[in-house]
Amino acid sequence: MAADLVKNAYERMLEEHGDELKHNASVYIHSDQGSQYLSTTFKELLEDDGFVQSVSARGNSQDNAPMESFFGRLKTAILDMVARCRTFDDAKNLISGYINAYNTEHYQYDLAALTPAEFYQYATTGIYPLDSYFGVPASVMMTNGDLKKVHRRYADDEAERRREAAERKREGRRLIDPLRIIRRDQNLLDRLICKWEESKETAAIQISRLKEIVEKIKKAHEFIVALPAEKYEELKDPLSWRKHEQLGYVFEMNELF
């Protein structure tokens, strides 16, 4: 799982969809906590381009539910078939074939009864895929790929500027965009502030709870020292503590530790 793997995927994303991203707002790149995503190389790549990195909590697949759901479908459908492949290329082609079929042939109720590819066209153009549009056959109209080319032709030069900046960086002539640096620094500090605000709120709640238990312990101490000797002896059996409301703090201690 080398960093180059996700670096290539990232560059392909920018090449194919970079002009669709709004870089004047916080754009999140989400992944799990794989070493390739947490590598310095990938982090610097995101920071240089002004993206906000987001990673799932450790061991919590729900934080990355859309992709984990897809992986589950893929494994259920073809895992046994992959095991029967004789070569790496066969396994690679099998997985690519499944992904292509998933995107272009599998209709999904939650995607307006469209395939993922058709829904993408619908989401980016606002035009629902039909066999014909007011008498004009869909076969003579531009495909989604053609439409994207037209959009790119008249889009701003942001994607080209990024490629040129990346090329200059590779050539050792590092230039910067002041506005991008400012946006990057603001995003970084916003994340740090959010992190510490959450920590402060959590700490305040925890301290308040601990102080409440401390007060209960003080009352339990007063109760114990006031007991006669025979009652004190009874409390040497832990089960007998349940009989006394004044000693109920121990159950809250169990919850904490």
PyRosetta script that sets phi, psi and omega in degrees:
from pyrosetta import init, pose_from_sequence

init()
pose = pose_from_sequence("MAADLVKNAYERMLEEHGDELKHNASVYIHSDQGSQYLSTTFKELLEDDGFVQSVSARGNSQDNAPMESFFGRLKTAILDMVARCRTFDDAKNLISGYINAYNTEHYQYDLAALTPAEFYQYATTGIYPLDSYFGVPASVMMTNGDLKKVHRRYADDEAERRREAAERKREGRRLIDPLRIIRRDQNLLDRLICKWEESKETAAIQISRLKEIVEKIKKAHEFIVALPAEKYEELKDPLSWRKHEQLGYVFEMNELF")
pose.set_psi(1, 66.4)
pose.set_omega(1, -176.2)
pose.set_phi(2, -74.7)
pose.set_psi(2, 156.2)
pose.set_omega(2, 179.7)
pose.set_phi(3, -63.0)
pose.set_psi(3, -29.5)
pose.set_omega(3, 179.3)
pose.set_phi(4, -60.9)
pose.set_psi(4, -28.9)
pose.set_omega(4, 180.0)
pose.set_phi(5, -59.9)
pose.set_psi(5, -51.2)
pose.set_omega(5, -179.1)
pose.set_phi(6, -77.7)
pose.set_psi(6, -27.5)
pose.set_omega(6, 176.9)
pose.set_phi(7, -62.7)
pose.set_psi(7, -43.5)
pose.set_omega(7, 178.4)
pose.set_phi(8, -65.3)
pose.set_psi(8, -40.3)
pose.set_omega(8, 178.1)
pose.set_phi(9, -65.0)
pose.set_psi(9, -39.3)
pose.set_omega(9, 179.2)
pose.set_phi(10, -63.4)
pose.set_psi(10, -45.4)
pose.set_omega(10, 179.9)
pose.set_phi(11, -66.1)
pose.set_psi(11, -34.7)
pose.set_omega(11, 177.0)
pose.set_phi(12, -67.5)
pose.set_psi(12, -37.6)
pose.set_omega(12, 177.4)
pose.set_phi(13, -60.7)
pose.set_psi(13, -45.8)
pose.set_omega(13, 179.7)
pose.set_phi(14, -64.6)
pose.set_psi(14, -38.4)
pose.set_omega(14, -178.9)
pose.set_phi(15, -65.9)
pose.set_psi(15, -40.4)
pose.set_omega(15, -174.5)
pose.set_phi(16, -91.9)
pose.set_psi(16, -26.9)
pose.set_omega(16, -174.1)
pose.set_phi(17, -133.7)
pose.set_psi(17, 7.4)
pose.set_omega(17, -176.2)
pose.set_phi(18, -58.6)
pose.set_psi(18, -34.9)
pose.set_omega(18, -177.3)
pose.set_phi(19, -75.1)
pose.set_psi(19, -5.4)
pose.set_omega(19, 178.8)
pose.set_phi(20, -93.3)
pose.set_psi(20, -12.1)
pose.set_omega(20, -175.9)
pose.set_phi(21, -88.8)
pose.set_psi(21, 137.9)
pose.set_omega(21, 179.5)
pose.set_phi(22, -93.3)
pose.set_psi(22, 103.3)
pose.set_omega(22, -174.2)
pose.set_phi(23, -84.6)
pose.set_psi(23, 0.7)
pose.set_omega(23, 174.0)
pose.set_phi(24, -89.7)
pose.set_psi(24, 3.8)
pose.set_omega(24, 177.1)
pose.set_phi(25, -127.6)
pose.set_psi(25, 168.6)
pose.set_omega(25, 178.5)
pose.set_phi(26, -72.0)
pose.set_psi(26, 118.8)
pose.set_omega(26, 178.4)
pose.set_phi(27, -112.0)
pose.set_psi(27, 122.9)
pose.set_omega(27, -174.4)
pose.set_phi(28, -97.0)
pose.set_psi(28, 137.1)
pose.set_omega(28, 171.3)
pose.set_phi(29, -108.9)
pose.set_psi(29, 110.9)
pose.set_omega(29, -172.7)
pose.set_phi(30, -105.4)
pose.set_psi(30, 142.9)
pose.set_omega(30, 178.0)
pose.set_phi(31, -156.9)
pose.set_psi(31, 179.0)
pose.set_omega(31, 170.6)
pose.set_phi(32, -85.1)
pose.set_psi(32, -169.6)
pose.set_omega(32, -175.8)
pose.set_phi(33, -95.9)
pose.set_psi(33, 34.4)
pose.set_omega(33, 177.2)
pose.set_phi(34, -61.1)
pose.set_psi(34, 148.6)
pose.set_omega(34, -176.6)
pose.set_phi(35, -60.0)
pose.set_psi(35, -30.7)
pose.set_omega(35, -179.4)
pose.set_phi(36, -68.3)
pose.set_psi(36, -31.1)
pose.set_omega(36, 179.4)
pose.set_phi(37, -80.2)
pose.set_psi(37, -27.2)
pose.set_omega(37, -178.4)
pose.set_phi(38, -92.7)
pose.set_psi(38, 3.0)
pose.set_omega(38, -179.3)
pose.set_phi(39, -67.6)
pose.set_psi(39, 151.2)
pose.set_omega(39, 178.6)
pose.set_phi(40, -59.6)
pose.set_psi(40, -38.3)
pose.set_omega(40, -179.3)
pose.set_phi(41, -58.2)
pose.set_psi(41, -48.1)
pose.set_omega(41, -177.1)
pose.set_phi(42, -72.0)
pose.set_psi(42, -38.5)
pose.set_omega(42, 178.9)
pose.set_phi(43, -61.8)
pose.set_psi(43, -44.2)
pose.set_omega(43, 179.7)
pose.set_phi(44, -65.0)
pose.set_psi(44, -35.1)
pose.set_omega(44, 178.2)
pose.set_phi(45, -61.0)
pose.set_psi(45, -46.2)
pose.set_omega(45, 180.0)
pose.set_phi(46, -66.2)
pose.set_psi(46, -44.1)
pose.set_omega(46, -179.1)
pose.set_phi(47, -63.2)
pose.set_psi(47, -41.4)
pose.set_omega(47, -179.9)
pose.set_phi(48, -62.2)
pose.set_psi(48, -33.2)
pose.set_omega(48, -178.9)
pose.set_phi(49, -94.2)
pose.set_psi(49, 2.9)
pose.set_omega(49, 174.3)
pose.set_phi(50, 79.7)
pose.set_psi(50, 18.2)
pose.set_omega(50, 177.8)
pose.set_phi(51, -88.3)
pose.set_psi(51, 156.4)
pose.set_omega(51, 176.7)
pose.set_phi(52, -101.6)
pose.set_psi(52, 123.8)
pose.set_omega(52, 179.9)
pose.set_phi(53, -84.6)
pose.set_psi(53, 135.2)
pose.set_omega(53, 177.5)
pose.set_phi(54, -130.7)
pose.set_psi(54, 134.1)
pose.set_omega(54, 178.1)
pose.set_phi(55, -129.9)
pose.set_psi(55, 151.2)
pose.set_omega(55, 179.0)
pose.set_phi(56, -68.2)
pose.set_psi(56, 155.0)
pose.set_omega(56, 170.8)
pose.set_phi(57, -64.4)
pose.set_psi(57, 149.5)
pose.set_omega(57, -176.1)
pose.set_phi(58, -62.0)
pose.set_psi(58, 125.4)
pose.set_omega(58, 176.8)
pose.set_phi(59, 74.4)
pose.set_psi(59, 12.0)
pose.set_omega(59, -178.0)
pose.set_phi(60, -113.6)
pose.set_psi(60, 96.0)
pose.set_omega(60, -176.9)
pose.set_phi(61, -69.6)
pose.set_psi(61, -18.7)
pose.set_omega(61, -179.2)
pose.set_phi(62, -67.2)
pose.set_psi(62, -23.9)
pose.set_omega(62, 178.4)
pose.set_phi(63, -68.0)
pose.set_psi(63, -18.7)
pose.set_omega(63, -178.9)
pose.set_phi(64, -127.3)
pose.set_psi(64, 41.6)
pose.set_omega(64, -168.9)
pose.set_phi(65, -55.6)
pose.set_psi(65, -44.5)
pose.set_omega(65, -177.7)
pose.set_phi(66, -58.3)
pose.set_psi(66, -46.2)
pose.set_omega(66, -177.9)
pose.set_phi(67, -73.0)
pose.set_psi(67, -41.1)
pose.set_omega(67, 179.8)
pose.set_phi(68, -62.1)
pose.set_psi(68, -36.7)
pose.set_omega(68, 177.7)
pose.set_phi(69, -63.7)
pose.set_psi(69, -43.2)
pose.set_omega(69, 179.0)
pose.set_phi(70, -64.5)
pose.set_psi(70, -43.3)
pose.set_omega(70, 178.5)
pose.set_phi(71, -59.0)
pose.set_psi(71, -39.2)
pose.set_omega(71, 178.8)
pose.set_phi(72, -62.4)
pose.set_psi(72, -42.0)
pose.set_omega(72, 178.6)
pose.set_phi(73, -64.4)
pose.set_psi(73, -44.6)
pose.set_omega(73, -178.5)
pose.set_phi(74, -61.1)
pose.set_psi(74, -47.3)
pose.set_omega(74, -178.0)
pose.set_phi(75, -64.8)
pose.set_psi(75, -39.6)
pose.set_omega(75, 178.8)
pose.set_phi(76, -62.1)
pose.set_psi(76, -37.9)
pose.set_omega(76, -174.3)
pose.set_phi(77, -79.1)
pose.set_psi(77, -39.6)
pose.set_omega(77, -168.4)
pose.set_phi(78, -130.0)
pose.set_psi(78, 4.2)
pose.set_omega(78, -176.4)
pose.set_phi(79, -59.1)
pose.set_psi(79, -43.5)
pose.set_omega(79, 179.0)
pose.set_phi(80, -65.4)
pose.set_psi(80, -33.5)
pose.set_omega(80, 179.4)
pose.set_phi(81, -69.4)
pose.set_psi(81, -39.0)
pose.set_omega(81, 179.2)
pose.set_phi(82, -61.4)
pose.set_psi(82, -38.4)
pose.set_omega(82, -179.3)
pose.set_phi(83, -62.9)
pose.set_psi(83, -21.9)
pose.set_omega(83, -178.5)
pose.set_phi(84, -92.1)
pose.set_psi(84, -5.7)
pose.set_omega(84, -179.9)
pose.set_phi(85, -69.1)
pose.set_psi(85, 138.1)
pose.set_omega(85, -178.3)
pose.set_phi(86, -85.0)
pose.set_psi(86, -27.1)
pose.set_omega(86, -176.4)
pose.set_phi(87, -129.4)
pose.set_psi(87, 162.2)
pose.set_omega(87, 177.3)
pose.set_phi(88, -62.5)
pose.set_psi(88, -41.2)
pose.set_omega(88, -178.8)
pose.set_phi(89, -62.4)
pose.set_psi(89, -38.4)
pose.set_omega(89, 178.1)
pose.set_phi(90, -63.0)
pose.set_psi(90, -43.3)
pose.set_omega(90, 179.2)
pose.set_phi(91, -64.7)
pose.set_psi(91, -41.4)
pose.set_omega(91, 178.9)
pose.set_phi(92, -62.5)
pose.set_psi(92, -44.6)
pose.set_omega(92, 179.9)
pose.set_phi(93, -66.4)
pose.set_psi(93, -35.8)
pose.set_omega(93, 178.6)
pose.set_phi(94, -63.8)
pose.set_psi(94, -45.6)
pose.set_omega(94, 179.9)
pose.set_phi(95, -65.8)
pose.set_psi(95, -42.9)
pose.set_omega(95, 178.7)
pose.set_phi(96, -62.4)
pose.set_psi(96, -39.9)
pose.set_omega(96, 178.5)
pose.set_phi(97, -63.4)
pose.set_psi(97, -40.0)
pose.set_omega(97, 178.4)
pose.set_phi(98, -64.8)
pose.set_psi(98, -45.8)
pose.set_omega(98, -178.9)
pose.set_phi(99, -61.4)
pose.set_psi(99, -40.3)
pose.set_omega(99, 178.8)
pose.set_phi(100, -64.2)
pose.set_psi(100, -43.8)
pose.set_omega(100, 178.4)
pose.set_phi(101, -64.8)
pose.set_psi(101, -39.6)
pose.set_omega(101, 179.2)
pose.set_phi(102, -60.2)
pose.set_psi(102, -40.6)
pose.set_omega(102, -175.5)
pose.set_phi(103, -79.9)
pose.set_psi(103, -28.5)
pose.set_omega(103, -171.3)
pose.set_phi(104, -116.5)
pose.set_psi(104, -12.2)
pose.set_omega(104, -175.3)
pose.set_phi(105, -122.7)
pose.set_psi(105, -24.9)
pose.set_omega(105, -174.0)
pose.set_phi(106, -90.7)
pose.set_psi(106, 109.2)
pose.set_omega(106, 178.8)
pose.set_phi(107, -78.9)
pose.set_psi(107, 141.8)
pose.set_omega(107, -176.8)
pose.set_phi(108, -127.7)
pose.set_psi(108, 130.1)
pose.set_omega(108, -178.0)
pose.set_phi(109, -59.6)
pose.set_psi(109, -41.7)
pose.set_omega(109, -176.8)
pose.set_phi(110, -71.8)
pose.set_psi(110, -11.4)
pose.set_omega(110, 177.5)
pose.set_phi(111, -105.2)
pose.set_psi(111, 44.3)
pose.set_omega(111, 178.9)
pose.set_phi(112, 57.5)
pose.set_psi(112, 33.4)
pose.set_omega(112, 178.5)
pose.set_phi(113, 63.0)
pose.set_psi(113, 29.4)
pose.set_omega(113, 179.7)
pose.set_phi(114, -115.3)
pose.set_psi(114, 166.7)
pose.set_omega(114, 169.3)
pose.set_phi(115, -75.6)
pose.set_psi(115, 162.1)
pose.set_omega(115, 176.8)
pose.set_phi(116, -55.1)
pose.set_psi(116, -39.8)
pose.set_omega(116, -179.9)
pose.set_phi(117, -66.0)
pose.set_psi(117, -42.3)
pose.set_omega(117, 178.0)
pose.set_phi(118, -66.5)
pose.set_psi(118, -38.3)
pose.set_omega(118, 179.9)
pose.set_phi(119, -67.4)
pose.set_psi(119, -34.9)
pose.set_omega(119, 176.7)
pose.set_phi(120, -61.4)
pose.set_psi(120, -43.9)
pose.set_omega(120, 177.3)
pose.set_phi(121, -61.1)
pose.set_psi(121, -42.9)
pose.set_omega(121, 180.0)
pose.set_phi(122, -63.3)
pose.set_psi(122, -42.5)
pose.set_omega(122, -176.9)
pose.set_phi(123, -70.0)
pose.set_psi(123, -32.8)
pose.set_omega(123, -175.8)
pose.set_phi(124, -90.1)
pose.set_psi(124, -21.3)
pose.set_omega(124, -178.1)
pose.set_phi(125, -115.0)
pose.set_psi(125, -19.5)
pose.set_omega(125, -176.4)
pose.set_phi(126, 78.5)
pose.set_psi(126, 5.3)
pose.set_omega(126, -178.5)
pose.set_phi(127, -105.4)
pose.set_psi(127, 120.6)
pose.set_omega(127, -179.3)
pose.set_phi(128, -76.4)
pose.set_psi(128, 128.1)
pose.set_omega(128, -178.1)
pose.set_phi(129, -63.3)
pose.set_psi(129, 125.4)
pose.set_omega(129, 178.0)
pose.set_phi(130, -133.5)
pose.set_psi(130, 170.5)
pose.set_omega(130, 175.8)
pose.set_phi(131, -72.2)
pose.set_psi(131, -29.6)
pose.set_omega(131, 177.9)
pose.set_phi(132, -151.7)
pose.set_psi(132, 157.1)
pose.set_omega(132, -179.4)
pose.set_phi(133, -124.0)
pose.set_psi(133, 99.7)
pose.set_omega(133, -179.7)
pose.set_phi(134, 53.5)
pose.set_psi(134, 43.6)
pose.set_omega(134, 176.4)
pose.set_phi(135, 93.2)
pose.set_psi(135, -10.5)
pose.set_omega(135, 178.5)
pose.set_phi(136, -93.6)
pose.set_psi(136, 118.5)
pose.set_omega(136, -177.7)
pose.set_phi(137, -61.6)
pose.set_psi(137, 141.9)
pose.set_omega(137, 178.6)
pose.set_phi(138, -62.1)
pose.set_psi(138, -26.9)
pose.set_omega(138, -177.1)
pose.set_phi(139, -65.7)
pose.set_psi(139, -23.7)
pose.set_omega(139, -178.4)
pose.set_phi(140, -96.4)
pose.set_psi(140, -6.4)
pose.set_omega(140, 179.9)
pose.set_phi(141, -88.1)
pose.set_psi(141, 164.9)
pose.set_omega(141, 179.7)
pose.set_phi(142, -63.9)
pose.set_psi(142, 142.5)
pose.set_omega(142, 172.3)
pose.set_phi(143, -75.1)
pose.set_psi(143, 169.8)
pose.set_omega(143, 177.7)
pose.set_phi(144, -61.4)
pose.set_psi(144, -36.4)
pose.set_omega(144, 178.0)
pose.set_phi(145, -63.6)
pose.set_psi(145, -42.5)
pose.set_omega(145, 178.0)
pose.set_phi(146, -64.3)
pose.set_psi(146, -40.2)
pose.set_omega(146, -179.6)
pose.set_phi(147, -63.3)
pose.set_psi(147, -38.6)
pose.set_omega(147, 178.2)
pose.set_phi(148, -64.4)
pose.set_psi(148, -36.9)
pose.set_omega(148, 178.8)
pose.set_phi(149, -64.1)
pose.set_psi(149, -40.5)
pose.set_omega(149, 178.3)
pose.set_phi(150, -64.2)
pose.set_psi(150, -44.3)
pose.set_omega(150, 178.4)
pose.set_phi(151, -59.4)
pose.set_psi(151, -42.8)
pose.set_omega(151, -178.7)
pose.set_phi(152, -66.6)
pose.set_psi(152, -34.0)
pose.set_omega(152, -177.8)
pose.set_phi(153, -61.5)
pose.set_psi(153, -35.7)
pose.set_omega(153, -177.8)
pose.set_phi(154, -104.8)
pose.set_psi(154, 5.6)
pose.set_omega(154, 178.1)
pose.set_phi(155, -75.1)
pose.set_psi(155, 168.1)
pose.set_omega(155, 176.2)
pose.set_phi(156, -67.9)
pose.set_psi(156, 171.0)
pose.set_omega(156, -173.6)
pose.set_phi(157, -90.1)
pose.set_psi(157, 23.9)
pose.set_omega(157, -177.1)
pose.set_phi(158, -59.7)
pose.set_psi(158, -46.1)
pose.set_omega(158, -177.8)
pose.set_phi(159, -64.5)
pose.set_psi(159, -40.0)
pose.set_omega(159, 178.9)
pose.set_phi(160, -65.9)
pose.set_psi(160, -40.8)
pose.set_omega(160, 178.9)
pose.set_phi(161, -61.8)
pose.set_psi(161, -38.5)
pose.set_omega(161, 178.8)
pose.set_phi(162, -64.7)
pose.set_psi(162, -43.1)
pose.set_omega(162, -179.9)
pose.set_phi(163, -64.2)
pose.set_psi(163, -41.0)
pose.set_omega(163, 179.0)
pose.set_phi(164, -65.5)
pose.set_psi(164, -40.5)
pose.set_omega(164, 178.8)
pose.set_phi(165, -64.0)
pose.set_psi(165, -39.9)
pose.set_omega(165, 178.8)
pose.set_phi(166, -65.3)
pose.set_psi(166, -38.7)
pose.set_omega(166, 178.9)
pose.set_phi(167, -66.5)
pose.set_psi(167, -41.7)
pose.set_omega(167, 177.7)
pose.set_phi(168, -63.1)
pose.set_psi(168, -36.2)
pose.set_omega(168, 179.2)
pose.set_phi(169, -65.7)
pose.set_psi(169, -42.0)
pose.set_omega(169, 179.3)
pose.set_phi(170, -65.9)
pose.set_psi(170, -30.8)
pose.set_omega(170, 179.4)
pose.set_phi(171, -81.3)
pose.set_psi(171, -1.7)
pose.set_omega(171, 176.8)
pose.set_phi(172, 90.9)
pose.set_psi(172, 1.6)
pose.set_omega(172, 178.2)
pose.set_phi(173, -104.2)
pose.set_psi(173, 86.7)
pose.set_omega(173, -173.4)
pose.set_phi(174, -82.3)
pose.set_psi(174, 113.9)
pose.set_omega(174, 174.4)
pose.set_phi(175, -110.7)
pose.set_psi(175, 156.7)
pose.set_omega(175, -177.8)
pose.set_phi(176, -125.5)
pose.set_psi(176, 155.3)
pose.set_omega(176, 171.9)
pose.set_phi(177, -104.4)
pose.set_psi(177, 111.1)
pose.set_omega(177, -175.4)
pose.set_phi(178, -54.4)
pose.set_psi(178, -41.3)
pose.set_omega(178, -179.0)
pose.set_phi(179, -65.3)
pose.set_psi(179, -36.7)
pose.set_omega(179, 179.8)
pose.set_phi(180, -68.0)
pose.set_psi(180, -38.5)
pose.set_omega(180, 177.5)
pose.set_phi(181, -63.0)
pose.set_psi(181, -43.1)
pose.set_omega(181, 179.8)
pose.set_phi(182, -63.8)
pose.set_psi(182, -43.7)
pose.set_omega(182, 178.8)
pose.set_phi(183, -63.7)
pose.set_psi(183, -40.1)
pose.set_omega(183, 179.3)
pose.set_phi(184, -62.6)
pose.set_psi(184, -46.3)
pose.set_omega(184, -178.7)
pose.set_phi(185, -65.4)
pose.set_psi(185, -37.8)
pose.set_omega(185, 178.9)
pose.set_phi(186, -65.8)
pose.set_psi(186, -42.6)
pose.set_omega(186, 177.9)
pose.set_phi(187, -61.4)
pose.set_psi(187, -40.9)
pose.set_omega(187, 180.0)
pose.set_phi(188, -62.2)
pose.set_psi(188, -47.3)
pose.set_omega(188, -179.0)
pose.set_phi(189, -69.6)
pose.set_psi(189, -36.1)
pose.set_omega(189, 177.1)
pose.set_phi(190, -60.4)
pose.set_psi(190, -40.1)
pose.set_omega(190, 179.1)
pose.set_phi(191, -67.4)
pose.set_psi(191, -40.4)
pose.set_omega(191, 179.3)
pose.set_phi(192, -65.6)
pose.set_psi(192, -42.2)
pose.set_omega(192, 178.8)
pose.set_phi(193, -62.0)
pose.set_psi(193, -44.6)
pose.set_omega(193, 179.2)
pose.set_phi(194, -60.5)
pose.set_psi(194, -42.3)
pose.set_omega(194, -179.8)
pose.set_phi(195, -61.4)
pose.set_psi(195, -46.9)
pose.set_omega(195, -178.1)
pose.set_phi(196, -72.5)
pose.set_psi(196, -32.1)
pose.set_omega(196, 175.9)
pose.set_phi(197, -63.6)
pose.set_psi(197, -42.6)
pose.set_omega(197, 178.2)
pose.set_phi(198, -64.4)
pose.set_psi(198, -40.7)
pose.set_omega(198, 179.3)
pose.set_phi(199, -64.8)
pose.set_psi(199, -40.2)
pose.set_omega(199, -179.4)
pose.set_phi(200, -63.9)
pose.set_psi(200, -42.9)
pose.set_omega(200, -179.8)
pose.set_phi(201, -66.0)
pose.set_psi(201, -43.5)
pose.set_omega(201, 179.4)
pose.set_phi(202, -63.6)
pose.set_psi(202, -41.9)
pose.set_omega(202, -179.9)
pose.set_phi(203, -64.0)
pose.set_psi(203, -40.5)
pose.set_omega(203, -179.6)
pose.set_phi(204, -63.3)
pose.set_psi(204, -42.0)
pose.set_omega(204, 179.0)
pose.set_phi(205, -65.0)
pose.set_psi(205, -43.8)
pose.set_omega(205, -178.4)
pose.set_phi(206, -66.1)
pose.set_psi(206, -42.2)
pose.set_omega(206, 179.5)
pose.set_phi(207, -62.7)
pose.set_psi(207, -42.8)
pose.set_omega(207, 179.3)
pose.set_phi(208, -60.2)
pose.set_psi(208, -43.1)
pose.set_omega(208, -179.6)
pose.set_phi(209, -65.6)
pose.set_psi(209, -42.6)
pose.set_omega(209, -179.6)
pose.set_phi(210, -63.8)
pose.set_psi(210, -38.6)
pose.set_omega(210, 179.3)
pose.set_phi(211, -64.8)
pose.set_psi(211, -37.3)
pose.set_omega(211, 177.6)
pose.set_phi(212, -62.2)
pose.set_psi(212, -41.9)
pose.set_omega(212, -179.8)
pose.set_phi(213, -68.4)
pose.set_psi(213, -37.2)
pose.set_omega(213, 177.5)
pose.set_phi(214, -59.0)
pose.set_psi(214, -42.0)
pose.set_omega(214, 178.7)
pose.set_phi(215, -63.0)
pose.set_psi(215, -39.0)
pose.set_omega(215, 177.9)
pose.set_phi(216, -65.9)
pose.set_psi(216, -35.4)
pose.set_omega(216, 178.2)
pose.set_phi(217, -65.9)
pose.set_psi(217, -39.8)
pose.set_omega(217, 177.9)
pose.set_phi(218, -60.7)
pose.set_psi(218, -42.4)
pose.set_omega(218, 178.5)
pose.set_phi(219, -67.4)
pose.set_psi(219, -36.0)
pose.set_omega(219, 177.2)
pose.set_phi(220, -64.3)
pose.set_psi(220, -38.4)
pose.set_omega(220, 178.1)
pose.set_phi(221, -63.2)
pose.set_psi(221, -44.9)
pose.set_omega(221, 178.3)
pose.set_phi(222, -61.3)
pose.set_psi(222, -38.5)
pose.set_omega(222, 179.8)
pose.set_phi(223, -65.9)
pose.set_psi(223, -42.5)
pose.set_omega(223, -177.6)
pose.set_phi(224, -64.8)
pose.set_psi(224, -48.8)
pose.set_omega(224, -175.0)
pose.set_phi(225, -67.9)
pose.set_psi(225, -18.5)
pose.set_omega(225, -180.0)
pose.set_phi(226, -90.7)
pose.set_psi(226, -3.7)
pose.set_omega(226, -177.3)
pose.set_phi(227, -76.3)
pose.set_psi(227, 147.8)
pose.set_omega(227, 171.0)
pose.set_phi(228, -69.9)
pose.set_psi(228, 163.2)
pose.set_omega(228, -173.0)
pose.set_phi(229, -57.9)
pose.set_psi(229, -41.0)
pose.set_omega(229, -175.9)
pose.set_phi(230, -68.2)
pose.set_psi(230, -35.5)
pose.set_omega(230, 178.2)
pose.set_phi(231, -70.0)
pose.set_psi(231, -35.3)
pose.set_omega(231, 178.4)
pose.set_phi(232, -62.8)
pose.set_psi(232, -40.5)
pose.set_omega(232, 179.2)
pose.set_phi(233, -63.1)
pose.set_psi(233, -36.1)
pose.set_omega(233, -179.8)
pose.set_phi(234, -61.4)
pose.set_psi(234, -35.4)
pose.set_omega(234, -176.3)
pose.set_phi(235, -73.3)
pose.set_psi(235, -5.3)
pose.set_omega(235, 174.1)
pose.set_phi(236, -69.4)
pose.set_psi(236, -17.1)
pose.set_omega(236, 172.5)
pose.set_phi(237, -90.7)
pose.set_psi(237, 112.9)
pose.set_omega(237, -175.3)
pose.set_phi(238, -55.4)
pose.set_psi(238, -30.9)
pose.set_omega(238, -178.5)
pose.set_phi(239, -65.7)
pose.set_psi(239, -25.1)
pose.set_omega(239, -178.5)
pose.set_phi(240, -72.2)
pose.set_psi(240, -15.3)
pose.set_omega(240, 179.4)
pose.set_phi(241, -64.1)
pose.set_psi(241, -26.9)
pose.set_omega(241, -178.7)
pose.set_phi(242, -63.6)
pose.set_psi(242, -20.4)
pose.set_omega(242, -177.1)
pose.set_phi(243, -76.6)
pose.set_psi(243, -12.6)
pose.set_omega(243, -172.1)
pose.set_phi(244, -120.4)
pose.set_psi(244, 117.1)
pose.set_omega(244, 179.6)
pose.set_phi(245, -60.5)
pose.set_psi(245, -31.6)
pose.set_omega(245, -177.2)
pose.set_phi(246, -65.4)
pose.set_psi(246, -17.7)
pose.set_omega(246, -178.3)
pose.set_phi(247, -104.5)
pose.set_psi(247, 12.4)
pose.set_omega(247, -176.5)
pose.set_phi(248, -68.1)
pose.set_psi(248, -11.6)
pose.set_omega(248, 179.8)
pose.set_phi(249, -59.9)
pose.set_psi(249, -23.7)
pose.set_omega(249, -176.2)
pose.set_phi(250, -62.4)
pose.set_psi(250, -29.5)
pose.set_omega(250, 179.6)
pose.set_phi(251, -71.7)
pose.set_psi(251, -33.8)
pose.set_omega(251, 175.0)
pose.set_phi(252, -69.8)
pose.set_psi(252, -32.8)
pose.set_omega(252, 175.2)
pose.set_phi(253, -62.4)
pose.set_psi(253, -39.9)
pose.set_omega(253, 178.8)
pose.set_phi(254, -61.7)
pose.set_psi(254, -36.6)
pose.set_omega(254, 179.0)
pose.set_phi(255, -66.9)
pose.set_psi(255, -34.6)
pose.set_omega(255, -178.3)
pose.set_phi(256, -74.3)
pose.set_psi(256, -36.3)
pose.set_omega(256, -175.2)
pose.set_phi(257, -120.2)
pose.dump_pdb("model.pdb")
